[in-house]
Amino acid sequence: MRSLGTRRAALVAGVATVGVIALAGCSAGQVAETAMLDTPIAGVNANSADGSVSVRDAQVAYNGVEGYEKGESAPLQLSLFNQSEKDVTISIASVPLERPQVVSAAQVGFAAAGAASPSTSSSSAPASAASPSVKPSGALPGTSGSPSPGPSAPSAEAGPTVTAAQITIKALGSASFKPTDVKKLQAVGLSDDLMPGQSVNLVFRFSNGAPDLTIQAPVAIPLSPASRAPGLQGEHTEE
């Protein structure tokens, strides 16, 4: 017959084994759950002063280590959320900002490709959204949600027409814009070279009377590391 001490030792060993198995299962579950999480958002998040509109993940599409040259167009990525129970029209512009590493653009609007000297149009531009309507105009409105036609400016020979960014979002609706859209939301006519680590100054104006919201949208972080430069001759050879 086993002694009482032997039985107690066996019982303790069994409990310890069950505990280890349970912890291993929890750990495996955590690893699997972590693997499904999205990558962290690199863009800027901001809200209007009255909280009626939220801007999320505002950033400039990554274009390689060389970035964008002065005068080029840079595709933007951002999402807009109308937190109010009334429709709101949002206009996006860019103004110069006396701050290092921050550039501006001549215009923010929709175009199928980049252009140094775009022409302004009052035609509609699509948005990737829950159910917003986009109403571009030639001139940025103050607090009015109605589009007004603007004069056409001379355009470059190969430059596409750009429609100014004026977006109407339904109550409690949203709109998302990505660099992969057919008609991209772009910062057109950059005031200077735009490199990784720098940002574009953006101004959001609201038809509901909320104060203007100014943010600096950074150049996005690349999803994969840059390719390594070729090594020097004989770098990996043994002497």
N, C-alpha and C positions, 0 to 999 in steps of 0.2 A: 504493500500500500504506500502510495506517495505521501510524503509529509505535507503538512499544511503550507510550509514555506515553499515547497516545490510547486504546489498548485497556484499559489499567489504569484510566483515568478512567471509561470506560464500564462496566467491571466494578464499580467502587465505587458508581457511581450506581445500577446494577441492584440490588446488595445493599441499599443504603439504601432503595430503593423497596419491596422485599420486607419489610424490617423495619417500615416504616411501616404497611403493610397488615396485618401480623401484630399489631402493637400496637393498631390500630383494631379488629380482630376481638376481641381480648382485652377491650378497653374496652367494646365492645358487650355482650359476654357478662356482664361485671361489672354493667353497668347493668340488664340483664334479670334477673339473679339478685337484685340488691338490691331490685328492684321487687316480687319475690315474697316478701320477708321480712315477717314479721308485725310489727306495731307493738310497741314495748318494753312489758314488763309493768310496770304502775304499782303493783300491790299489794305486800303484804309477804310475804316468804318466811321461813320459820322451821322448825326441827326440834326434836323432843323431845330432852331431855337425853341419852337413850340412843340416839338416832338411829333408833328404831323407827318413828316417824311423822313425815312431812313435811307442812307446810302451805305451800301455794303460792298466790300471787296473791290474798291476802286483802285485800278492799277493799269499800267501801260504794258502792252504785250512785249515779251522779251524778244529781241531781234539779234541776238548774238552779242559777243563781247564788243563789237564795233558800235553797237547802238544805232541811233538815227542821226543823219546829218541835218544841219540847219536847212530849213525850208521844206523838209520832208513831212510826211504825215505818219502819225503813230496811232495804231489801233488801240482802243480803250476797252477795258473790261470792267463792268460794274453792274450792280443791281439796285433798283429803286423800289421802295415799299411805301405805299400810301397807308398810313396808320389811322387816317381820319375816315369819317362816314360821308365825305363829300369828294367829288372829283377834284383833282388838282393837276394843273399844268406846270411842268418843270422845264425850264430853259437852262442849257449848259453853255457857258462861255469860258474864255481864258483871258486873263489880264496879266500884264507884267508884274512881277513881284521882285523887289530888291532884296533877294536872299540868295546866298551861294547855293549852287547845285540845283536850282529851281529855274525851269524855263517856262515860257508861255507859248501860245499858239495864236495864229491870226483868226482862227475860227474852230469851233467844235461842231461837227455835223456828221451826216451819213453819206458814205460814198462806197462804191464797189472796189476802189483802189486808191492808192495815195496820189496826191497831186500837190505841186508846189504853188500853183496859181489857180485855184478852183473858181468856178462860177457859182453864184448863189441861185438857188431855185426854190420855188414855193410848192413843189410837188411833194406828195406824201412819201415818207420813208418808213419801212417796216421795222418792227421791234420784236424781239423774242420775249414774250410777256404772257402773263396770265390772261389779260384781256385789255391792254391799254391801247389807246389810239395815239398815233404820232402825228403831230401837226406842225411841220417845220415852217419857218417863215424867213424872209430875207433879213429882218431886223429882230433882235431879241426884244421880247415884250417886257414891260415892267411888272404889272400885276394882272394883266389881261390874259385870258386863256385863249382868245381868238386869234387865229393866224392872220397876218397882214402881208400882202405881197411886197416883195422888195425888188429893186432894180437889179438887173443882171450885170455882173462885172466881166471884163474881158477874161477869157480863159486861155490856158495854154493849149497848144494844138492837140496834145494827147491827154489832157487833163479831164477827168470826169466831172460831172456836175455834183456839187455838194449841197445838201439841204441842211439848213441850220437845225441844231438839236433842240426841238421843242416837243416835249412828250407829255401827253395827257394820260393820267392813270385813274382808273375808276376807283370808287370808294373801296377801301380795304384790298385794293389790287396791287399788282407788282409788275415790274418789267425788268428783264435781264438782257444784257448786251455782251457778246463775246467776240473775240477776234476772228472766230470761225464763221460768223454770220455772213450771208451773201452781201448785204449792205452793212458795212462796219461803222460803228461809232468811232470817230477818229478825231485826234487833235491835228488839225490841218495847218501847215505852214509854221513849223517850229521856229521859235526866235533864235535858237542856238542849237548846237549839237546836244543830243540827249543820250547819255551813256548809262549803263547799269550803275546803280547807286545814286542816280539823280531822279528828279520827279518833275511833273507838269502841274502847273497851277490851274485849278478848275474852280469856277464860280457857278453855284446852283441858285437859280431864281425861281420863286414860287408864286403862283397866281392867287394863293389864299392869303397873301399879305405877310407871310412869315419872312423874317429878315434873310438876306442873302447868306448862303453857306459857302465858305471858301475852304478848299482842301488842297493838299498836294498829293497827287497820285504817283506813287513810285513805279519805276520800271520793275516788272515782275522778276521773281527769282527763277532761274532755269530749273526745269524738272530733272535734268541730268547734267553731270559735270562737263565742263568744256573739254574738248579734246586736248591731249598733251602735245606740246610743241615737239618737233623732232629733236632728239638728243644730239650732242656733239659727236663728231666722228671718234670712234674708239672709246665711247663713254662706258660701255659694258664689257670691254675687253680686259683681260688680265695682262699685266706687264710681265 
